[in-house]
């Protein structure tokens, strides 16, 4: 019953889908800016909507980024066979301001672990 009510509330008018696409573009633009700064780092990223991964050729760096992000109040995790990918999975209901704050912390962590 709760799930059905949530579906009615969030997906009835298509607004959630539009919001998710807009937030996904926000993430992609931020990652493009980070990648432009990190040209020699062996960093690549891919994703869609609000599910993104940032892969590092220096595999331990992903764990270092996640650890530093945790210290700064941002919860990230790694994935991949050697934990070389930083996963971004923000909530579908994240506001643009909250997402900007998280992406700023992420950029800081990437810079600090370079």
Residue, then its C-alpha position, 0 to 999 in steps of 0.5 A: x500500500x505504501x509503495x502504491x501511494x509513493x508511486x501515485x505521489x511521485x510518478x503520477x504527473x511525470x515531474x519526477x522523471x523530468x526532475x531526475x533527467x535534470x539532476x542527471x544533467x547537473x551531475x554530468x556537467x559537474x563531472x565534465x568540469x572535474x575531468x577537464x581539471x584532471x586531464x592526466x589522472x586517468x579518470x573516466x566516468x559514465x552514467x545516466x540519470x542519477x547513477x554514475x561511476x567515476x573510474x580511476x586508473x590508479x585503483x586505490x585512489x577511489x577508496x581514498x576519495x570515498x574516505x575523504x568524502x566521508x570525513x567531509x560528510x558525503x557518503x560515497x562507495x566504491x565498486x568494480x572488481x578492484x574497487x576502482x570506481x567511485x559510485x554516485x547514487x544520490x536520492x531521486x528527491x535530492x534538491x539542486x542545491x544539495x546535489x551541488x553541495x555533494x558534487x563540490x565535496x566530490x570535486x574537492x576530494x578528487x583534487x585533494x587525492x591527486 
